[in-house]
Amino acid sequence: MNFTFNGTPSKEVLYNYFSRSVGFNVICHEKDTKLMKAHIDLLLNVGAKYVGRAAFVWAQCGEGSDDAHFELVKRNAMLIHEADPEIVLQAVVFETLYEPFVESIKIPSWVFEAFGLPIEERNFNVENICFADGKFRSFWGDKISAPDITRLEAKMWIYYRACSYINAGFESLHMGQVEYVTGLNDKGYYHWKDVMDKIRAFAKVNARRGYVICDAHVRGIIVDGVSLFDLNKWPLRLKAVKGEPYKAVLEPYYHDGILGRSKSAKHPCGFDADPLPFMLEFDAWDLSPYPGEYRESDYYIWGYDDLSWFYMHSNEERKEILHYLWNYIKEHYEGDGFLELPCRRKANLIPGEYPVRVWEKPDIEWLNERCYTQSLTYTLDEKGRALMQTLNYNAHNPTDSCPWGMGDEDIIKEIFEKG
């Protein structure tokens, strides 16, 4: 398959990347060299070329400062690109901001220049970024709010985040909930177009290969006949099968799903797309108040979000699920629809439902150091084996470098090789 581009990619190259997509939450945040090698080995083994959600800040910055965050993710991006220069890494510019974090960041001169403003010595001001009427203030938790794209400083904030990731080696951006949050006041989406035009102009000069591939949780935002995004991304939105606990299927037009609803438009790369390419991802948000219950029409699957529902199945069941989803999309949406196969993401299960992984001869000192960073707990049995549970689903084949892996690596490889 062809993955070569320099500047605007062809439709063939772009869609080739989409067909080799994996979701690997914050792979570029990894600080453990042994785990980082295990992550890279997984990417190379399965043949992944497009790595979703490789870096982001949801609210507070885990690295302490924004500069430290970008230094870390840039360093890990370089490691991945040393192993395979063709891989596209995606960063996320979410619809959220943690107010104290935002106000700790100095506005770079290049952000003022991009918006034709005089350069000032000051930090971002959340009062000029958030919705003036208080909408979405502390919506996701204390001081975790949302920017209003119609406000100038909100545009500057989003531009700063996006371009900083481009400078760190990321060639793809996920822009979150554009329609229902940041763009709520943006009638016609011309404010979003202004920001995206500026981001794309920056990428043309500064990105690794002169282009940034952008998506969002949308079914198509079209301005003057052209899609704002290269790809429409959406959660699975599986329909629970009544009377068959935990079974679920894809169905066009179900709930608010994207199947059958991805719009048609001129693609940002210049070709006509009917429909615009779309991708289903194993999204994760929270546990419902009714886990395990059937609901006739619901965006939860038997009371669980996408990733959590998937995580709680056995290895053979997960294999069946992935093959079913891949084959369904290929059969019904050949060439236009894609599936992002899960490699790592945090799940939201009832505590006793998290799968148990066994490490026969554990390195206890190393394991103890990983408990916090990997959201991991364990007990030792009478044989000295570590019985581990982690909040994060990890597709890795279990090794001493990633002993809590779920052993799904070969499934992903098999699917990609089958095409």
C-alpha positions as a printed Julia matrix, in Angstrom:
419×3 Matrix{Float64}:
   0.0     0.0    0.0
   1.13    3.53  -0.77
   1.66    5.83   2.25
   3.83    8.45   0.54
   2.9    12.12   0.49
   4.6    15.49   0.57
   2.02   18.23   0.82
  -1.61   17.43   0.08
  -2.04   13.63   0.04
  -3.92   11.87  -2.74
  -7.26   10.23  -1.99
  -5.59    6.82  -2.33
  -2.88    7.62   0.23
  -5.29    9.28   2.63
  -7.71    6.35   2.58
  -4.82    3.89   2.92
  -3.94    5.58   6.18
  -7.53    5.41   7.39
  -7.58    1.68   6.62
  -4.66    1.08   9.0
  -5.93    3.1   11.94
  -5.6     2.19  15.61
  -6.69    4.04  18.72
  -3.78    4.27  21.16
  -4.54    6.72  23.93
  -1.58    8.88  24.98
   1.11    6.56  23.62
   3.32    9.64  23.36
   2.93   10.39  27.09
   4.83    7.24  28.07
   7.81    7.82  30.38
   8.84    4.2   30.9
  11.38    3.17  28.24
  10.51   -0.52  28.49
   6.8     0.16  27.98
   7.49    2.62  25.18
   9.41   -0.05  23.33
   6.49   -2.46  23.84
   4.11    0.12  22.39
   6.29    0.7   19.33
   6.75   -3.03  18.85
   2.95   -3.4   18.8
   2.56   -0.71  16.13
   5.2    -2.32  13.95
   3.87   -5.84  14.47
   0.27   -5.08  13.54
   1.19   -2.72  10.68
  -0.52    0.37  12.07
  -0.02    3.58  10.08
  -2.53    5.99  11.64
  -2.44    6.28  15.45
  -5.45    8.01  16.97
  -5.34   10.04  20.21
  -1.61    9.61  20.64
  -1.36   12.79  22.76
  -3.71   15.22  24.46
  -4.56   17.21  27.57
  -8.16   16.71  28.7
  -8.05   18.99  31.72
  -4.93   19.2   33.88
  -1.52   18.56  32.37
   0.08   15.43  33.8
   3.56   16.69  33.01
   3.18   19.72  35.28
   3.75   22.39  32.66
   2.73   22.78  29.05
   6.36   23.05  27.92
   7.17   19.75  29.65
   4.14   18.14  28.01
   5.2    19.13  24.51
   8.82   18.14  25.14
   7.7    14.65  26.23
   5.27   14.01  23.38
   7.75   15.36  20.82
  10.45   13.03  22.12
   8.19    9.99  21.91
   6.88   11.02  18.49
  10.48   11.05  17.3
  11.02    7.53  18.67
   7.99    6.26  16.77
   9.05    7.98  13.57
  12.55    6.56  13.89
  10.93    3.11  13.9
   8.54    3.92  11.02
   8.68    7.38   9.39
   5.38    6.74   7.57
   3.26    6.56  10.73
   0.84    9.45  11.23
   0.33   10.38  14.87
  -2.82   12.15  15.99
  -3.09   14.67  18.8
  -6.36   15.92  20.26
  -7.52   19.48  20.83
 -10.53   18.79  23.01
 -13.62   20.86  23.65
 -12.43   21.18  27.26
 -10.06   23.43  29.13
  -8.94   23.48  32.76
  -9.05   27.13  33.65
  -5.98   27.38  35.95
  -3.9    25.42  33.42
  -4.94   27.68  30.55
  -4.13   30.83  32.51
  -0.64   29.51  33.33
   0.33   29.58  29.65
   1.96   32.56  28.0
   0.62   33.42  24.54
   3.48   32.97  22.03
   4.24   35.83  19.66
   3.43   33.64  16.63
  -0.17   33.28  17.83
  -0.66   37.05  17.94
   0.94   37.33  14.5
  -1.35   34.68  12.99
  -4.38   36.73  14.0
  -2.91   40.07  12.94
  -2.68   41.34  16.52
   0.04   43.37  18.25
   2.32   41.17  20.35
   1.66   41.36  24.09
   3.42   39.94  27.15
   0.53   38.09  28.77
  -1.06   34.71  29.42
  -4.3    33.33  28.06
  -7.42   34.65  29.82
 -10.27   32.16  30.27
 -12.82   34.97  30.65
 -12.12   35.83  27.0
 -12.2    32.16  25.9
 -15.25   30.65  27.6
 -18.89   31.3   26.7
 -19.82   34.8   27.87
 -23.19   33.62  29.17
 -21.62   30.96  31.38
 -22.55   28.02  29.16
 -20.34   24.98  29.81
 -18.5    26.61  32.75
 -17.32   23.81  35.07
 -19.4    21.48  32.89
 -17.03   18.46  33.18
 -15.89   19.19  36.74
 -14.66   22.09  38.82
 -13.17   24.7   36.47
 -13.21   22.29  33.51
 -15.02   24.39  30.93
 -15.34   24.85  27.16
 -14.18   27.49  24.68
 -16.59   29.41  22.47
 -15.1    29.45  18.96
 -16.83   32.74  18.12
 -14.57   34.54  20.59
 -11.18   35.7   19.34
  -9.14   34.39  22.27
 -10.84   31.0   22.0
  -9.65   30.83  18.4
  -6.17   31.77  19.54
  -6.25   29.04  22.22
  -7.33   26.31  19.8
  -4.8    27.5   17.2
  -2.04   27.46  19.84
  -2.84   23.87  20.91
  -3.13   22.54  17.36
   0.01   24.19  16.02
   2.06   23.23  19.06
   1.27   19.58  18.33
   2.17   20.07  14.66
   5.53   21.48  15.81
   5.96   18.37  17.97
   5.68   16.06  14.94
   1.95   15.25  14.87
   0.33   15.1   11.44
  -3.26   14.6   12.49
  -5.63   16.46  14.82
  -8.91   15.41  16.39
 -10.91   18.52  17.26
 -13.54   16.98  19.55
 -17.19   18.03  19.72
 -17.25   20.87  17.23
 -21.0    21.05  16.6
 -22.45   20.64  20.06
 -19.91   22.42  22.24
 -17.26   24.77  20.85
 -19.31   25.65  17.76
 -22.64   26.1   19.52
 -22.77   29.82  18.68
 -21.03   29.47  15.31
 -23.89   29.71  12.81
 -22.56   28.6    9.45
 -19.26   27.53  11.07
 -17.33   30.41   9.57
 -15.44   30.93  12.84
 -14.37   27.31  12.79
 -13.4    27.7    9.13
 -11.21   30.68  10.05
  -9.37   28.6   12.66
  -9.02   25.53  10.44
  -7.72   27.64   7.55
  -5.05   29.09   9.83
  -4.11   25.66  11.2
  -3.82   24.22   7.68
  -1.71   27.19   6.55
   0.62   26.61   9.52
   0.85   22.89   8.69
   1.71   23.61   5.07
   4.92   25.26   6.25
   5.67   23.46   9.53
   4.24   19.91   9.47
   6.56   16.95   8.84
   5.16   16.42   5.36
   3.37   19.69   4.79
  -0.16   18.57   5.66
  -2.3    17.91   8.72
  -5.19   15.41   8.59
  -8.07   16.69  10.69
 -11.19   15.04  12.06
 -13.85   15.7   14.68
 -16.93   14.1   16.16
 -19.12   15.26  13.28
 -21.13   13.78  10.42
 -20.01   16.53   8.1
 -19.47   20.27   8.55
 -19.49   21.92   5.15
 -18.71   25.56   4.47
 -19.05   26.93   0.94
 -19.3    23.39  -0.4
 -16.06   22.15   1.21
 -15.75   19.9    4.25
 -13.87   21.44   7.15
 -12.45   18.04   8.05
 -10.69   15.23   6.24
 -12.63   12.59   8.13
 -15.88   12.35  10.08
 -15.37   10.3   13.24
 -18.08    8.86  15.46
 -18.57    6.34  18.29
 -19.7     2.83  17.33
 -23.34    3.33  18.33
 -24.04   -0.39  18.38
 -27.61   -1.55  18.83
 -28.19   -4.02  21.66
 -29.97   -7.21  20.6
 -33.0    -7.82  22.81
 -32.99  -11.2   24.56
 -29.31  -11.86  23.82
 -27.34  -10.31  26.71
 -24.35   -8.21  25.69
 -24.8    -8.92  21.97
 -24.93   -5.83  19.75
 -24.97   -5.08  16.03
 -24.36   -2.23  13.61
 -27.45   -0.76  12.01
 -27.7     2.24   9.66
 -29.46    5.3   11.11
 -29.55    3.78  14.6
 -29.81    6.42  17.35
 -27.45    9.28  16.41
 -24.93    7.02  14.64
 -23.01    7.98  11.54
 -23.89    4.96   9.37
 -25.87    6.34   6.42
 -25.42    9.91   7.64
 -21.93   10.98   6.57
 -22.53   13.97   4.31
 -21.17   14.56   0.81
 -18.95   17.49  -0.14
 -15.71   18.61  -1.71
 -12.9    17.14   0.38
 -10.17   19.49   1.74
  -7.71   17.58  -0.48
  -9.68   18.64  -3.56
 -11.63   15.55  -4.64
 -15.39   15.02  -4.52
 -16.43   12.75  -1.66
 -19.85   11.09  -1.79
 -20.02   10.42   1.07
 -17.21   11.98   3.07
 -14.95    9.32   4.57
 -15.99    8.33   8.08
 -14.53    6.24  10.85
 -16.06    4.37  13.76
 -14.04    4.38  16.98
 -14.34    2.57  20.3
 -15.26    5.67  22.26
 -15.23    5.77  26.06
 -17.02    8.21  28.32
 -18.52    6.65  31.48
 -20.56    3.84  33.0
 -24.34    4.21  32.82
 -26.59    3.91  35.91
 -27.94    0.66  34.41
 -25.0    -1.61  33.45
 -26.11   -4.91  31.97
 -29.63   -3.74  31.2
 -31.22   -3.77  27.76
 -32.49   -0.41  26.5
 -34.34   -0.23  23.2
 -32.63    2.92  21.93
 -29.51    4.06  23.7
 -26.01    5.32  23.01
 -24.73    2.9   25.67
 -24.29   -0.77  24.73
 -26.07   -2.81  27.39
 -25.33    0.05  29.77
 -21.62    0.37  28.86
 -19.65    2.72  26.64
 -18.06    1.23  23.51
 -14.63    0.41  24.89
 -15.88   -0.89  28.24
 -18.38   -3.21  26.56
 -15.6    -4.55  24.35
 -13.09   -4.92  27.2
 -15.33   -7.12  29.34
 -15.58   -9.85  26.66
 -13.27  -12.87  26.38
 -10.4   -12.99  23.91
 -12.38  -15.15  21.48
 -15.42  -12.88  21.79
 -13.31   -9.77  21.15
 -11.87  -11.45  18.08
 -15.38  -12.16  16.81
 -16.47   -8.58  17.52
 -13.56   -7.01  15.65
 -13.97   -9.26  12.63
 -17.72   -8.63  12.57
 -17.31   -4.83  12.68
 -14.53   -4.82  10.08
 -16.42   -7.09   7.68
 -19.7    -5.19   8.08
 -18.11   -1.84   7.24
 -16.15   -3.34   4.36
 -19.27   -4.99   2.92
 -21.64   -2.05   3.28
 -19.33    0.99   3.01
 -16.37   -0.24   0.95
 -13.92    2.58   0.32
 -15.75    5.19   2.42
 -16.12    3.7    5.92
 -13.31    2.71   8.26
 -12.83    1.18  11.71
 -10.25    2.37  14.21
  -9.08   -0.78  15.98
  -8.51   -0.34  19.73
  -5.01   -0.66  21.2
  -5.29    1.27  24.46
  -7.99    3.27  26.16
  -9.42    3.71  29.64
 -12.54    1.67  30.38
 -15.41    2.37  32.77
 -16.5    -0.9   34.34
 -17.87   -2.05  37.69
 -14.71   -2.73  39.79
 -15.18   -6.52  39.84
 -15.66   -6.68  36.06
 -12.15   -5.66  35.04
 -10.37   -8.67  33.5
  -7.61  -10.31  35.54
  -4.22  -10.9   33.93
  -1.66  -13.27  35.47
   2.09  -12.6   35.54
   3.84  -15.81  36.43
   7.17  -14.37  37.56
   6.54  -10.71  38.33
   9.15   -8.02  38.8
   7.5    -6.58  41.91
   9.61   -3.43  42.16
   8.92   -2.48  38.55
   5.25   -3.42  38.9
   4.81   -1.22  41.96
   6.26    1.73  40.05
   3.75    1.18  37.24
   0.6     0.96  39.39
  -0.18    4.68  39.3
   0.86    5.47  35.74
  -0.97    2.44  34.3
  -4.08    2.65  36.56
  -3.13   -0.81  37.82
  -3.83   -2.87  40.92
  -2.63   -6.38  41.75
  -2.48   -9.07  44.42
  -0.06  -11.97  44.8
  -1.43  -15.5   44.97
   0.02  -18.39  46.97
   2.42  -19.17  44.1
   3.79  -15.63  44.0
   2.03  -14.8   40.74
   0.72  -11.27  40.21
  -3.03  -11.13  39.55
  -3.39   -7.77  37.8
  -6.31   -5.55  36.9
  -5.99   -2.27  35.02
  -8.54    0.37  34.11
  -6.89    0.62  30.69
  -7.64   -1.87  27.97
  -4.29   -2.81  26.35
  -4.27   -4.9   23.17
  -0.63   -5.98  23.62
   0.37   -9.61  23.62
   1.41  -10.13  27.27
   5.17  -10.01  27.85
   7.4    -8.94  30.73
   7.35   -5.46  29.15
   3.54   -5.26  29.21
   2.31   -8.19  31.33
  -1.25   -6.86  31.58
  -1.8    -6.99  27.8
  -5.04   -8.62  26.68
  -3.46  -10.61  23.84
  -5.38   -9.0   20.96
  -2.34   -7.87  19.0
  -2.46  -10.79  16.58
  -6.16  -10.17  15.91
  -5.42   -6.62  14.75
  -2.53   -7.84  12.62
  -4.72  -10.54  11.04
  -7.44   -8.0   10.18
  -5.0    -5.52   8.65
  -3.3    -8.23   6.61
  -6.65   -9.47   5.34
  -7.59   -5.92   4.35
